Amino acid sequence: MDSAASAPERGVFAGGAPADSASAATAGGAPLLLATTPSAADAVASWGAASASGTGFTVRRVVNPRYRPPLTASGLAGPATTGALSALDHAHAQVVNRGAGPTLTREWEFAAGRAYRGERAFELSAAGATRDQASGLRQMRLDARDTGWQGSVGDVPPLSLGGVASLQRLRGALLHVDLPGGGVAHALGGGETPLPGITPRKLRLGGAALEERPFDEATVSASFLGFARGVAPHGAGVPADPDSMGGAGGVATFGIRAPLAASHVAFAVSGGYHNLDGERGLTARQALDWNLATPLVALALHDERASRRARIVGTETFLAAPRAEDRWNAQLRGGQGRLESHFTGVLRDGGDSSLAAHTVQLGGSGNLGASAWYAGIDHTWDRRGAPGIGERRLSVSLGNMGAGGVSTLLRADRTGDDAGRTSLALADETSLPLPRGGRVDVEPRGLWTERRFGDALVTTRLSWPMRPLSGRLTGALAVGASRDEGFRGRVREAELGFAFVPRPRDLGNVDVRRVSENGTTQYEYTAAYDVQAARYESAGGGFLARRDSNRVVVHVLRAGNRSGVGDALVSLDGKELRFTDADGLATFDRVAPGVHVVAIEERSLPVPYRVSSSTRVFVTVERGRLPDPVEFEIARPAKRQVFGSDGQ
């Protein structure tokens, strides 16, 4: 045992070296924050002296030479990952080749972005194609979002504004903003995204919308959209399509939705003005909706009327809106949710002939008792277009979701039309599990036309895991025969693909496909790769620090688990003060080149933590070189009781 008369070790902490004295707490004439702070060595000396007086033994703090802090993921990864996860970087690339030689068509797409903690994220995506030895960029878009808003610039995603606009290929800008108190505001503007080989018309449109803004117990919505476009090009002697005419105009809408007993009722009106058909005039539309939802009944009704000149604003075409449209959807549930019946339909007339539809469906489905079998039946009457040919279709299905992953679905469809033509289609989809994670799917299909067997097709898909490569191999083979070909069996489609995971967050896919149709065979090759990488708040400052060589980064962490210490006060040259964040990081930006002193205020640390090593560090800042991060490691004082010789 050590003697009590020996001088106690001063300033020695677990995992560290003796601390500097406060006498050297200035540098370059600049007073440091620690100049008035008692040193850790003085605190140890006073505590040891007080413990030794009148007790016969001395409390001393010594280093444990066998102590090793536990290795953590951040410690193994090095300084670049000593902080918390701050973002996820992701990228996606895909190339598809179709055909060969002069007919080769190559389509590609690429996307890359970053998602931060919280809601902040951005992504840049692009797509293009090579055809007839010419390459071109088809689409490019930048998406971004943050708390309360999201937006896109470039070829923005498709957008629908009620029933007055359907914008599928808009090149411009789109912004969505969440409003305080509820509701969403939209703003958009731009023109038509051009298609390869098609001369675009000059289209410009812009507008704003307010959606579901609370008002008392109801919500209100409103929108305005203005547009102008040029005349579509057409050949000489070819009659002009009414939609090919140019013009300008606008449309505004207003709607309100309110509760009514156990249901909701909504009413919307719109008015517009344009000269797209060669003359100026006004347009008007109105719509009424009623929705009821109970545990046993769900009912939705929609009624809409429009004036003759009303149009549906689009990027490709401005279709004439239907003059009248009625939709309904009624569903009745029973048998404790195991049975349901439905009656749905749409009656749409007037306006553009391609939108005309008369469709009614009546049917039901449910489980067969307490078994795993289920069945369904639907009878559909359909007439589309003008004048259109009526079609009647009866569909019956029977399925089972058995134990062990076995599933099957049988389906029969009988179709007849007003011209007296009939057809019958039978199909089955069966999926069976295989040992070691494999699976096989078999899908036989048969078609009878005018009561004569006309076509047969059997598709088999096999999926098998490749555990040594962390991947899965899939293959598909479709063999068919038809009456027109004398029932000679032919391979209609063959496919072989391999998906693999080279890293835990990555995914690669390679696929080869062969398709034979109408006597022609085409090959398709697809290669895709998705990568995702974690980005940490590093002690080196991460991405920004690599661009700012005048940034000094300070990291305060605990000995042992290397976790960050928040709210620790650090200083630069005794002038600039910073508190560390929750991960123990603090930064000083735009620091002048030269030698600087970084210090930590021990009184700001959690009790009874103290700095294990020096409380001040010299840092040299040079342009073009990233300074090494400054680390302050703190620890709890280690206690050791040593009995003196005179206290035995």
Rosetta blueprint (number, residue, H / E / L):
1 M L
2 D L
3 S L
4 A L
5 A L
6 S L
7 A L
8 P L
9 E L
10 R L
11 G L
12 V L
13 F L
14 A L
15 G L
16 G L
17 A L
18 P L
19 A L
20 D L
21 S L
22 A H
23 S H
24 A H
25 A L
26 T E
27 A E
28 G L
29 G L
30 A E
31 P E
32 L L
33 L H
34 L H
35 A H
36 T H
37 T L
38 P L
39 S L
40 A H
41 A H
42 D H
43 A H
44 V H
45 A H
46 S H
47 W H
48 G H
49 A H
50 A H
51 S H
52 A H
53 S L
54 G L
55 T L
56 G L
57 F E
58 T E
59 V E
60 R E
61 R L
62 V L
63 V L
64 N L
65 P L
66 R L
67 Y L
68 R L
69 P L
70 P L
71 L L
72 T L
73 A H
74 S H
75 G H
76 L H
77 A H
78 G L
79 P H
80 A H
81 T H
82 T L
83 G L
84 A L
85 L E
86 S E
87 A E
88 L E
89 D E
90 H E
91 A E
92 H E
93 A E
94 Q E
95 V E
96 V E
97 N E
98 R E
99 G L
100 A L
101 G H
102 P H
103 T H
104 L L
105 T E
106 R E
107 E E
108 W E
109 E E
110 F E
111 A E
112 A E
113 G E
114 R E
115 A E
116 Y E
117 R L
118 G L
119 E L
120 R L
121 A E
122 F E
123 E E
124 L E
125 S E
126 A E
127 A E
128 G E
129 A E
130 T E
131 R E
132 D L
133 Q L
134 A E
135 S E
136 G E
137 L E
138 R E
139 Q E
140 M E
141 R E
142 L E
143 D E
144 A E
145 R E
146 D E
147 T L
148 G L
149 W E
150 Q E
151 G E
152 S E
153 V E
154 G E
155 D E
156 V E
157 P L
158 P L
159 L E
160 S E
161 L E
162 G L
163 G L
164 V L
165 A E
166 S E
167 L E
168 Q L
169 R L
170 L E
171 R E
172 G E
173 A E
174 L E
175 L E
176 H E
177 V E
178 D E
179 L L
180 P L
181 G L
182 G L
183 G L
184 V E
185 A E
186 H E
187 A E
188 L E
189 G E
190 G E
191 G E
192 E E
193 T L
194 P L
195 L L
196 P L
197 G L
198 I L
199 T L
200 P L
201 R L
202 K L
203 L E
204 R E
205 L E
206 G E
207 G E
208 A E
209 A E
210 L E
211 E E
212 E E
213 R E
214 P E
215 F E
216 D L
217 E L
218 A E
219 T E
220 V E
221 S E
222 A E
223 S E
224 F E
225 L E
226 G E
227 F E
228 A E
229 R E
230 G L
231 V L
232 A L
233 P L
234 H L
235 G L
236 A L
237 G L
238 V L
239 P L
240 A L
241 D L
242 P H
243 D H
244 S H
245 M L
246 G L
247 G E
248 A E
249 G E
250 G E
251 V E
252 A E
253 T E
254 F E
255 G E
256 I E
257 R E
258 A E
259 P E
260 L E
261 A L
262 A L
263 S E
264 H E
265 V E
266 A E
267 F E
268 A E
269 V E
270 S E
271 G E
272 G E
273 Y E
274 H E
275 N L
276 L L
277 D L
278 G L
279 E L
280 R L
281 G E
282 L E
283 T E
284 A E
285 R E
286 Q E
287 A E
288 L E
289 D E
290 W E
291 N E
292 L E
293 A E
294 T L
295 P L
296 L L
297 V E
298 A E
299 L E
300 A E
301 L E
302 H E
303 D E
304 E E
305 R E
306 A E
307 S L
308 R L
309 R L
310 A L
311 R E
312 I E
313 V E
314 G E
315 T L
316 E L
317 T L
318 F L
319 L E
320 A E
321 A L
322 P L
323 R L
324 A E
325 E E
326 D E
327 R E
328 W E
329 N E
330 A E
331 Q E
332 L E
333 R E
334 G E
335 G L
336 Q L
337 G L
338 R L
339 L E
340 E E
341 S E
342 H E
343 F E
344 T E
345 G E
346 V E
347 L E
348 R E
349 D E
350 G L
351 G L
352 D L
353 S H
354 S H
355 L H
356 A L
357 A E
358 H E
359 T E
360 V E
361 Q E
362 L E
363 G E
364 G E
365 S E
366 G E
367 N E
368 L L
369 G L
370 A L
371 S L
372 A L
373 W E
374 Y E
375 A E
376 G E
377 I E
378 D E
379 H E
380 T E
381 W E
382 D E
383 R E
384 R E
385 G L
386 A L
387 P L
388 G L
389 I L
390 G L
391 E E
392 R E
393 R E
394 L E
395 S E
396 V E
397 S E
398 L E
399 G E
400 N E
401 M E
402 G L
403 A H
404 G H
405 G H
406 V L
407 S E
408 T E
409 L E
410 L E
411 R E
412 A E
413 D E
414 R E
415 T E
416 G E
417 D E
418 D L
419 A L
420 G L
421 R L
422 T E
423 S E
424 L E
425 A E
426 L E
427 A E
428 D E
429 E E
430 T E
431 S E
432 L E
433 P E
434 L L
435 P H
436 R H
437 G H
438 G L
439 R E
440 V E
441 D E
442 V E
443 E E
444 P E
445 R E
446 G E
447 L E
448 W E
449 T E
450 E L
451 R L
452 R E
453 F E
454 G E
455 D E
456 A E
457 L E
458 V E
459 T E
460 T E
461 R E
462 L E
463 S E
464 W E
465 P E
466 M E
467 R H
468 P H
469 L H
470 S L
471 G E
472 R E
473 L E
474 T E
475 G E
476 A E
477 L E
478 A E
479 V E
480 G E
481 A E
482 S E
483 R H
484 D H
485 E H
486 G L
487 F L
488 R L
489 G L
490 R E
491 V E
492 R E
493 E E
494 A E
495 E E
496 L E
497 G E
498 F E
499 A E
500 F E
501 V L
502 P L
503 R L
504 P L
505 R L
506 D L
507 L E
508 G E
509 N E
510 V E
511 D E
512 V E
513 R E
514 R E
515 V E
516 S E
517 E E
518 N L
519 G L
520 T E
521 T E
522 Q E
523 Y E
524 E E
525 Y E
526 T E
527 A E
528 A E
529 Y E
530 D E
531 V E
532 Q E
533 A E
534 A E
535 R E
536 Y E
537 E L
538 S L
539 A L
540 G L
541 G L
542 G H
543 F H
544 L H
545 A H
546 R H
547 R H
548 D L
549 S L
550 N L
551 R L
552 V E
553 V E
554 V E
555 H E
556 V E
557 L E
558 R E
559 A L
560 G L
561 N L
562 R L
563 S L
564 G E
565 V L
566 G L
567 D L
568 A L
569 L E
570 V E
571 S E
572 L E
573 D L
574 G L
575 K L
576 E E
577 L E
578 R E
579 F E
580 T L
581 D L
582 A L
583 D L
584 G L
585 L E
586 A E
587 T E
588 F E
589 D L
590 R L
591 V L
592 A L
593 P L
594 G E
595 V E
596 H E
597 V E
598 V E
599 A E
600 I E
601 E L
602 E H
603 R H
604 S H
605 L L
606 P L
607 V L
608 P L
609 Y L
610 R E
611 V E
612 S L
613 S L
614 S L
615 T L
616 R E
617 V E
618 F E
619 V E
620 T E
621 V E
622 E E
623 R L
624 G L
625 R E
626 L L
627 P L
628 D L
629 P L
630 V E
631 E E
632 F E
633 E E
634 I E
635 A E
636 R L
637 P L
638 A L
639 K L
640 R E
641 Q E
642 V E
643 F E
644 G L
645 S H
646 D H
647 G H
648 Q L
